[in-house]
Amino acid sequence: MVITTATPIDATQRTRIVGIVIATLLLFAIVVADLAMGGRPDPPALRAAATLLDGAWRFRTGDDPHWADTATDDRAWETIDMTAAPGSHDGDVGLPITSPAGWRMVIPAITGTLGTGAR
């Protein structure tokens, strides 16, 4: 039979262990709080390269593969404004969730006068 005796932890070791545990928990709490606040704004270079989806879009609930065709007639589709309110986060555009599926098409802005040949 082997009998082992554990060496007792002295006050210095106990203080170090408690300090490490407290520091670890504090660091964990700081990371969780930072993630809960939503992080920081996008860097300017990323913001400049991003494609904004603001503006008017045509929308129709459902899922029909034919709607992916660029020749689809979407004039009867609902028009929605995808511009988010100032200070809102992703997904906060105020649309009710009635269907998990839907198709969206951008309404292009037309500039110039038709029939003038200007490009």
N, C-alpha and C positions, 0 to 999 in steps of 0.2 A: 504494500500500500504506500502510495506516494502522498505525502502531505505537503501542500504548498501554503506558504503564508504570503499574503499580499502586503506590500509595503504601504503603510498609511500615507495619506496625502497630507502634507503639511500646509500651514496657513498660506504660504507664498504660492504654492501650486494651486490651491483652491482659489485664491484671488485671481490668478492668471486664467484659470478655466472660466470663472464667472465673467471676467472681462471679455474673453473671446466670445462667449455665448451672447453677452449683451451687445457687443459690437456687431456680431453677425445678425442678430435680430433687428438692430437699428438700421443696418444697411439694407436688409430685406424690406423693412417698412418704408424706407426712402425710395427704393426701386418701385414698389407697389404704388406708392403715392404718385410718383412721376408718371407711371403708365396710366393711372386712373385719371390724371389731368389731361390726357390726350397728347402728350409730347410737346413738340415745338413746331412752329410754322415751317413750311417747306423751304429749303434753301433757294435763293433767287435763281440759280442756274436750273434747278429742277422745275421751278414754277414757270420759267420762260420756255422750257421745252415741252411743257404739258399741253395737251389738247383740252381746251375748255369745252364743256358740254352745255354752257349757258345758252339761253335763248329759246325760241319756239321750236317745238318738235311735234311731229304727228305721232299719235299713239293709238294702238288698238290691242285690247286684251285678247289672249288666245295664242295659239301656236300653229301656224300654217307655213310649211316650208316655202310655199310660193311667194310669201310676203318678203322673202330675202331678195327676190328679183328686183333690180333697180327700175324695171319698167312697170312695177306694180302701181296701180292707180290708188293713191292714198288720199284723194281729195275728200272722201267721206269720213276719214279717220278724225278722231278727236285731236284738237290742238292743245298742247300743254306747254307751260313755260317752265323749263328746267333750271332757271336761275335760282340759286339758293339765296335765302335771306342773309344779310350781312351777319357774320358771327356764327353762322350755323356750321354744322359738320357734315361730312359725307352722308348722303341719304336723307337729309332734312329738307326736302323740297316741298313738303306738304301734300304729297299724293297719298290717297288712301290705298291700302293694300287690299285689292279685291281679287287679284289673281296672281299667282306666282310667275306666270308667263305673260309676256307681252312683247310687241314689236315697236321700235321707235325709229323714226326717220327724221333727219334734220330738214328744216325748211330753209333753203339757201336764200341769202339776201341778194336781190337783183339790183344792180346799180346801173346807171346810164339810161338812155332812152332806146326803146325798141325801134328797129327799122332805120336807125341812123348809120349803121355800119360801124359804130364806135365799139372798140373792144377794151 
